[in-house]
Amino acid sequence: MAKVSIMGVLMGLAAMVMLLEVATAANHTVGTPNGGWDTNTDLGSWSSSQTFTVGDNLVFQFGPTHDVLEVSKSDYDSCGVDNPMSTTVTSPASFPLSATGTRYFICGRGNHCNQGMKVQVNVAAATTPSTPTTPSTPSTPSSPTTPGGSPTTPSPPPPTGTTVNPPSSAISLKATAGTMLGFGFLVMLLL
C-alpha cells in the first residue's frame, strides 16, 4: 500500500508541474492597458515594462488602417517595409514567442512606423523548468528562409508573405496537451 501512496504523490506532482507550465504562458496585448497598436502609444516604454518569455504570445489588435510587419533589425531601425519576414493584415494577430532573442515589429501603412508605431520585443528563457519539447522548438525547420537574406534575430520568423492567424498558435497546442496530460494524471491519482 505504501508503494501506491508514493506513486500517487509522484503522479500528482508531475500533473502539477504540467499544469504550472501551461499557466505560466502569457498573452501580451501590445500597448495595453493604456493604449494599443497605434501611433499614440509609447510602444518602447510599453515593451520595456513587460517581461517576455519563451512560450508567451504577442497579440496585436488593430483597425483597418494598420497592419503588422515582422522585420529585421535594420528594417526596424529604418522603418523599411520592402522586405518583411511576415505581413499580417487581420486583427487580432498573435505571434508565438517560441525562442529567446529579439523580435521586431512595425506598422507598414503610411508613415506610421516613423511616427513611433513599432515595437522591439526581447524574449528571455522561461524561468520554470521546461519539458524536453521546449528546447527543440527553435531547431525545427518549420519556417522558410527569408527571401533576400536571412533574419538577423535568433528567433524563427513566420513563413514569408502569410498572415498569422491566432487560432493556429503553438501555445494553444501546448496548453491543450499539457492540460490533458495533467488531468489524466489527476484522474489516475484519484483511482
PAZAPA-4460 file (N, C-alpha, C; in steps of 0.05 Angstrom, whole numbers, plus 32768, in hexadecimal, padded with zeros to 4 digits):
% residues 191
    n_x    n_y    n_z   ca_x   ca_y   ca_z    c_x    c_y    c_z   seq   type   mol
   8010   7FE8   8000   8000   8000   8000   8011   8019   8000     1      M     A
   8029   8018   800D   803A   802F   800D   8045   8036   7FF2     2      A     A
   8049   8022   7FE1   8052   8027   7FC6   803D   8037   7FB6     3      K     A
   8024   8031   7FBA   800E   803E   7FAC   800D   805C   7FB5     4      V     A
   8011   8062   7FCE   8010   807D   7FD8   8028   808D   7FCD     5      S     A
   803F   8082   7FCC   8056   8090   7FC1   8052   8095   7FA3     6      I     A
   8048   8081   7F95   8043   8083   7F78   802D   8099   7F74     7      M     A
   8019   8099   7F84   8004   80AE   7F82   800F   80CA   7F86     8      G     A
   8020   80CD   7F9A   802C   80E7   7F9F   803D   80F0   7F88     9      V     A
   804D   80DD   7F7D   805E   80E4   7F66   804E   80EC   7F4E    10      L     A
   8038   80DD   7F49   8027   80E4   7F32   8019   80FF   7F36    11      M     A
   8011   8105   7F4F   8005   811E   7F55   8018   8135   7F50    12      G     A
   8031   8132   7F59   8046   8146   7F54   804B   814B   7F37    13      L     A
   804C   8135   7F27   8050   8137   7F0A   8039   8147   7EFE    14      A     A
   8021   8141   7F06   8009   814F   7EFC   800B   816D   7F02    15      A     A
   8012   8173   7F1B   8014   818F   7F23   8029   819E   7F13    16      M     A
   8040   8192   7F0D   8055   819E   7EFD   804B   81A4   7EE1    17      V     A
   803D   8191   7ED5   8032   8195   7EBA   801D   81AC   7EBA    18      M     A
   800C   81AC   7ECD   7FF8   81C2   7ECE   8005   81DD   7ED4    19      L     A
   801A   81DD   7EE4   8028   81F6   7EEA   8035   8201   7ED1    20      L     A
   8040   81F0   7EC0   804D   81FA   7EA7   8038   8206   7E95    21      E     A
   8020   81FB   7E94   800B   8206   7E83   8002   8221   7E8F    22      V     A
   8001   8223   7EA9   7FF7   823B   7EB6   800B   8252   7EB4    23      A     A
   8025   824D   7EAF   8039   8262   7EAF   803A   8270   7E94    24      T     A
   8030   8265   7E7F   8031   8272   7E65   801E   828A   7E66    25      A     A
   8026   82A0   7E5A   8016   82B8   7E5B   8011   82C3   7E3F    26      A     A
   7FFA   82D0   7E3C   7FF4   82DF   7E24   7FF9   82FC   7E29    27      N     A
   800B   8308   7E1A   8011   8325   7E1D   8004   8334   7E07    28      H     A
   7FEF   8343   7E0D   7FE1   8353   7DF9   7FF0   836D   7DF6    29      T     A
   7FFB   8372   7DDF   800D   8389   7DDB   8000   83A3   7DE2    30      V     A
   800D   83B2   7DF4   8004   83CD   7DFC   7FF1   83CE   7E13    31      G     A
   7FE5   83B8   7E1B   7FD1   83B9   7E30   7FDD   83BB   7E4C    32      T     A
   7FD1   83C5   7E5F   7FB4   83CC   7E61   7FAE   83E9   7E59    33      P     A
   7FC2   83FA   7E55   7FBD   8416   7E51   7FBF   841F   7E34    34      N     A
   7FC2   840C   7E22   7FC4   8413   7E05   7FC0   83FA   7DF4    35      G     A
   7FCD   83FA   7DDD   7FCA   83E3   7DCB   7FDE   83E6   7DB4    36      G     A
   7FD9   83D7   7D9F   7FEA   83D7   7D87   7FE0   83EF   7D77    37      W     A
   7FEB   8407   7D7E   7FE3   8420   7D70   7FFA   8434   7D72    38      D     A
   7FF7   844B   7D66   800C   845F   7D66   800C   8470   7D7F    39      T     A
   7FF8   846E   7D91   7FF7   847E   7DA9   8005   8470   7DC2    40      N     A
   8009   8456   7DC0   8014   8448   7DD7   8033   8447   7DD6    41      T     A
   803F   844B   7DED   805D   844A   7DEF   8064   842C   7DF1    42      D     A
   8067   841F   7DDA   806B   8402   7DD9   8087   83FA   7DE4    43      L     A
   809A   840C   7DE3   80B5   8406   7DEE   80B3   8403   7E0D    44      G     A
   80A5   8416   7E19   80A1   8415   7E36   8091   83FD   7E3E    45      S     A
   807C   83F7   7E2E   806B   83E0   7E34   807C   83C6   7E33    46      W     A
   808B   83C3   7E1E   809C   83AB   7E1B   80B0   83A7   7E31    47      S     A
   80BD   83BD   7E39   80D1   83BC   7E4E   80C5   83B6   7E6A    48      S     A
   80AB   83BA   7E6D   809D   83B5   7E86   8093   8398   7E88    49      S     A
   8096   8389   7E72   808C   836E   7E71   80A3   835A   7E74    50      Q     A
   809C   8342   7E7D   80AF   832B   7E7D   80A4   8316   7E6A    51      T     A
   80B2   8312   7E54   80AA   82FE   7E40   80BB   82E5   7E43    52      F     A
   80AE   82CE   7E45   80BD   82B5   7E47   80B4   82A2   7E32    53      T     A
   80C5   828E   7E2C   80BF   827A   7E19   80A5   826C   7E21    54      V     A
   8093   8269   7E0E   8079   825D   7E14   8063   8271   7E15    55      G     A
   806A   828B   7E18   8056   82A0   7E19   804C   82A6   7DFC    56      D     A
   8037   82B6   7DFA   802D   82BF   7DE0   802D   82DE   7DE0    57      N     A
   8034   82E9   7DC9   8031   8306   7DC5   8019   830A   7DB3    58      L     A
   8005   8319   7DBE   7FEC   831D   7DB0   7FE8   833A   7DA8    59      V     A
   7FE2   833E   7D8E   7FDD   8359   7D83   7FC0   835B   7D7D    60      F     A
   7FB3   8371   7D87   7F98   8377   7D80   7F98   8392   7D72    61      Q     A
   7F8C   8393   7D5A   7F8D   83AC   7D4A   7F76   83AE   7D37    62      F     A
   7F72   83C6   7D2D   7F5D   83CC   7D1A   7F66   83C9   7CFD    63      G     A
   7F55   83CF   7CEA   7F5B   83CB   7CCE   7F70   83DE   7CC3    64      P     A
   7F78   83F2   7CD1   7F8C   8405   7CC7   7FA8   83FD   7CD0    65      T     A
   7FAB   83E6   7CDD   7FC5   83DC   7CE7   7FCA   83C0   7CDE    66      H     A
   7FE3   83B7   7CE0   7FEB   839B   7CDC   8002   8395   7CEE    67      D     A
   800D   837D   7CED   8024   8376   7CFD   8038   8368   7CEB    68      V     A
   8050   8373   7CEA   8066   8367   7CDB   807B   835E   7CEE    69      L     A
   8084   8345   7CED   809B   833C   7CFC   80B3   8341   7CEA    70      E     A
   80C7   834F   7CF4   80DE   8358   7CE3   80F8   8352   7CF1    71      V     A
   810E   8356   7CE2   8129   8354   7CED   812F   836D   7CFD    72      S     A
   8145   836C   7D0C   814D   8383   7D1C   8152   839C   7D0A    73      K     A
   8160   8398   7CF3   8165   83AF   7CE2   814C   83BB   7CD7    74      S     A
   8138   83AA   7CD0   811F   83B5   7CC6   810F   83C2   7CDD    75      D     A
   8112   83B8   7CF5   8105   83C4   7D0C   8111   83E0   7D11    76      Y     A
   812C   83E2   7D10   8139   83FB   7D15   8132   8410   7CFF    77      D     A
   8130   8407   7CE6   812B   841A   7CD0   810D   841B   7CC7    78      S     A
   80FC   840C   7CD5   80E0   8409   7CCD   80DD   83FF   7CB1    79      C     A
   80EE   83ED   7CA9   80ED   83E1   7C8E   80D7   83CD   7C8C    80      G     A
   80C6   83CF   7C77   80AF   83BE   7C74   80B1   83AB   7C5C    81      V     A
   80C8   83AD   7C4D   80CA   839E   7C34   80D1   8380   7C37    82      D     A
   80DC   8378   7C4E   80E5   835D   7C51   80DC   8351   7C6D    83      N     A
   80C2   8351   7C72   80B9   8346   7C8C   80BC   8328   7C8D    84      P     A
   80BF   831E   7CA5   80BF   8301   7CA9   80A3   82F6   7CA7    85      M     A
   8090   8306   7CB1   8073   8300   7CAE   8063   8319   7CAF    86      S     A
   804C   8318   7CA3   8039   832E   7CA3   801E   8324   7CAC    87      T     A
   8012   8331   7CBF   7FF8   8329   7CCA   7FE5   8341   7CC7    88      T     A
   7FCE   833C   7CBA   7FBB   8352   7CB6   7FA1   834E   7CC4    89      V     A
   7F9D   8337   7CD1   7F85   8332   7CE0   7F8A   8332   7CFE    90      T     A
   7F77   833E   7D0D   7F79   8340   7D29   7F65   832F   7D37    91      S     A
   7F6B   8323   7D4E   7F85   8324   7D5C   7F99   8312   7D4F    92      P     A
   7FB3   8319   7D52   7FC9   8309   7D48   7FD9   82FF   7D60    93      A     A
   7FDF   82E6   7D61   7FEE   82DA   7D77   8008   82CE   7D6D    94      S     A
   801E   82D5   7D7A   8038   82CB   7D73   8043   82BB   7D8B    95      F     A
   8046   82A1   7D88   8052   8291   7D9D   806F   8298   7DA1    96      P     A
   8077   829D   7DB9   8093   82A2   7DC0   80A0   8288   7DC7    97      L     A
   80AB   827A   7DB3   80B4   825F   7DB6   80D2   825C   7DBB    98      S     A
   80E1   8271   7DBA   80FD   826F   7DBE   8108   8289   7DCB    99      A     A
   811E   8287   7DD9   812B   829F   7DE5   8136   82B0   7DCE   100      T     A
   8138   82CA   7DD4   8143   82DD   7DC1   8132   82F5   7DBE   101      G     A
   8138   8305   7DAA   8129   831E   7DA5   8119   831C   7D8C   102      T     A
   8100   8325   7D8D   80EF   8326   7D76   80E6   8343   7D72   103      R     A
   80E2   834A   7D58   80DC   8366   7D51   80C2   8367   7D40   104      Y     A
   80B0   8379   7D48   8096   837C   7D3A   8091   839A   7D34   105      F     A
   8086   839F   7D1C   8080   83BB   7D15   8064   83BB   7D07   106      I     A
   8059   83D3   7D05   8041   83D6   7CF4   804B   83DF   7CD9   107      C     A
   8042   83D2   7CC4   804B   83D9   7CA9   803A   83ED   7C9A   108      G     A
   8026   83F7   7CA7   8013   8409   7C99   801C   8426   7C9D   109      R     A
   801A   8435   7C88   8020   8452   7C89   803B   8458   7C95   110      G     A
   803C   846B   7CA6   8054   8473   7CB4   8053   846B   7CD2   111      N     A
   8043   8456   7CD8   803E   844E   7CF3   8057   8446   7D02   112      H     A
   8068   8436   7CF5   8080   842D   7D03   8091   8445   7D0B   113      C     A
   8095   8459   7CF9   80A4   8471   7D00   8097   8481   7D16   114      N     A
   807D   847D   7D1A   806F   848B   7D2F   8070   847B   7D4A   115      Q     A
   8080   8466   7D4A   8083   8457   7D63   8074   843D   7D65   116      G     A
   8067   8435   7D4F   8057   841C   7D50   8069   8404   7D49   117      M     A
   807A   83FE   7D5C   808C   83E7   7D5A   8093   83DE   7D75   118      K     A
   8099   83C4   7D78   809F   83B9   7D92   80B4   83A3   7D8F   119      V     A
   80C7   83A4   7DA2   80DD   8391   7DA4   80D7   8380   7DBD   120      Q     A
   80D8   8365   7DB9   80D1   8353   7DCF   80E9   8341   7DD5   121      V     A
   80F3   8342   7DEE   8109   8332   7DF7   80FE   831A   7E06   122      N     A
   8102   8302   7DFA   80F7   82E9   7E05   810C   82DB   7E15   123      V     A
   8106   82D6   7E2F   8118   82C8   7E41   8110   82AB   7E44   124      A     A
   8122   829B   7E4E   811C   827F   7E53   8107   827D   7E6A   125      A     A
   80F7   8269   7E69   80E3   8265   7E7E   80F1   825F   7E98   126      A     A
   80E6   8269   7EAE   80F3   8265   7EC8   80EB   824B   7ED6   127      T     A
   80D5   823E   7ECC   80CD   8225   7ED8   80DB   820E   7EC9   128      T     A
   80DE   81F7   7ED5   80EA   81E0   7EC7   80DA   81DA   7EAE   129      P     A
   80E8   81D5   7E98   80DA   81D0   7E7F   80D9   81B2   7E79   130      S     A
   80C6   81AB   7E68   80C4   818F   7E60   80D8   818B   7E49   131      T     A
   80DF   8172   7E42   80F2   816D   7E2D   80EA   8178   7E12   132      P     A
   80D0   817D   7E0D   80C7   8187   7DF3   80CD   81A4   7DEF   133      T     A
   80CF   81B4   7E05   80D4   81D1   7E03   80EE   81D8   7DF5   134      T     A
   8105   81CC   7DFC   811E   81D3   7DEF   811F   81CC   7DD1   135      P     A
   8110   81B7   7DC9   8111   81AF   7DAD   8101   81C0   7D9B   136      S     A
   80EF   81D1   7DA6   80DE   81E2   7D95   80ED   81F4   7D82   137      T     A
   8102   8203   7D8B   8110   8214   7D78   811F   8206   7D62   138      P     A
   8128   81ED   7D67   8138   81DF   7D53   8127   81D2   7D3E   139      S     A
   810C   81D1   7D42   80FB   81C4   7D2E   80F9   81D6   7D16   140      T     A
   80FF   81CB   7CFE   80FE   81DC   7CE6   80E2   81E0   7CDC   141      P     A
   80D1   81EF   7CEB   80B6   81F3   7CE4   80B1   820C   7CD3   142      S     A
   80C4   821E   7CD2   80C1   8237   7CC4   80D6   8239   7CAE   143      S     A
   80CE   8241   7C96   80E1   8244   7C80   80F4   825C   7C86   144      P     A
   810A   825C   7C78   811D   8273   7C7B   8111   828C   7C6E   145      T     A
   811A   82A2   7C77   810F   82BC   7C6C   811B   82C1   7C51   146      T     A
   810B   82C8   7C3D   8116   82D0   7C23   8127   82E9   7C26   147      P     A
   813D   82EA   7C19   814E   8302   7C19   8160   8303   7C31   148      G     A
   8162   82ED   7C40   8174   82ED   7C57   8168   82DE   7C6F   149      G     A
   8179   82D7   7C81   8170   82C9   7C99   816A   82DC   7CAF   150      S     A
   8158   82D4   7CC2   8151   82E6   7CD8   816A   82EB   7CEA   151      P     A
   816A   8302   7CF6   8181   8309   7D07   817B   8302   7D24   152      T     A
   8164   82F7   7D2A   815D   82EF   7D46   815E   82D1   7D48   153      T     A
   8163   82C6   7D60   8164   82A9   7D64   8149   829C   7D64   154      P     A
   8133   82AB   7D66   8119   829F   7D66   810F   829A   7D4A   155      S     A
   8102   8283   7D45   80FA   827C   7D2A   80E2   828D   7D21   156      P     A
   80E3   8299   7D09   80CD   82A9   7CFF   80B6   8298   7CF5   157      P     A
   809E   82A2   7CF5   8088   8294   7CE8   808D   8293   7CCA   158      P     A
   807F   8281   7CBB   8083   827F   7C9E   807F   829A   7C91   159      P     A
   808F   82A0   7C7D   808E   82B9   7C6E   8074   82BD   7C5F   160      T     A
   8068   82D5   7C61   8050   82DC   7C52   8037   82CF   7C5C   161      G     A
   8036   82C5   7C74   801E   82B8   7C7E   8012   82C9   7C95   162      T     A
   7FFA   82C4   7C9A   7FEC   82D1   7CB0   7FEC   82BE   7CC8   163      T     A
   7FF4   82C8   7CDF   7FF5   82B8   7CF7   7FD9   82B9   7D03   164      V     A
   7FCD   82A1   7D06   7FB2   829F   7D11   7FB4   8296   7D2E   165      N     A
   7FA7   82A4   7D41   7FA9   829D   7D5D   7FA1   8280   7D64   166      P     A
   7F8C   8274   7D59   7F85   8259   7D62   7F9A   8244   7D5D   167      P     A
   7FAD   8249   7D4A   7FC1   8234   7D44   7FDA   8237   7D54   168      S     A
   7FDB   8246   7D69   7FF3   824A   7D78   7FFC   8231   7D86   169      S     A
   8016   822E   7D88   8022   8216   7D94   801B   8214   7DB2   170      A     A
   8017   822B   7DBF   8011   822A   7DDB   7FF7   821D   7DE1   171      I     A
   7FE3   821F   7DCE   7FC9   8213   7DD2   7FCD   81F4   7DD3   172      S     A
   7FDD   81E9   7DC1   7FE2   81CD   7DC1   7FF0   81C4   7DDB   173      L     A
   8004   81D4   7DE3   8013   81CE   7DFB   8000   81CF   7E13   174      K     A
   7FEF   81E3   7E15   7FDC   81E5   7E2B   7FC9   81CE   7E2B   175      A     A
   7FBE   81C6   7E14   7FAB   81B0   7E12   7FB9   8196   7E1B   176      T     A
   7FD0   8190   7E10   7FDE   8178   7E17   7FE6   8177   7E34   177      A     A
   7FF0   818D   7E3F   7FF8   818E   7E5B   7FE0   818B   7E6D   178      G     A
   7FC9   8197   7E66   7FB1   8195   7E76   7FA7   8178   7E76   179      T     A
   7FA6   816C   7E5E   7F9D   8151   7E5C   7FAE   813E   7E6C   180      M     A
   7FC8   8140   7E6A   7FDB   812F   7E79   7FD7   8134   7E97   181      L     A
   7FD6   814D   7E9F   7FD2   8154   7EBB   7FB9   8148   7EC6   182      G     A
   7FA2   814B   7EB8   7F89   813F   7EC2   7F8A   8121   7EC2   183      F     A
   7F98   8115   7EAE   7F9B   80F8   7EAD   7FAA   80EE   7EC6   184      G     A
   7FBF   80FC   7ECD   7FCE   80F4   7EE5   7FBD   80F7   7EFE   185      F     A
   7FAD   810C   7EFF   7F9C   8111   7F17   7F87   80FB   7F19   186      L     A
   7F7B   80F2   7F02   7F68   80DD   7F02   7F75   80C3   7F0C   187      V     A
   7F8D   80BD   7F02   7F9B   80A5   7F0B   7FA1   80A7   7F29   188      M     A
   7FA7   80BE   7F33   7FAC   80C2   7F4F   7F93   80BC   7F60   189      L     A
   7F7C   80C4   7F56   7F63   80C0   7F65   7F5B   80A3   7F64   190      L     A
   7F63   8094   7F4F   7F5B   8077   7F4E   7F6D   8068   7F60   191      L     A
***
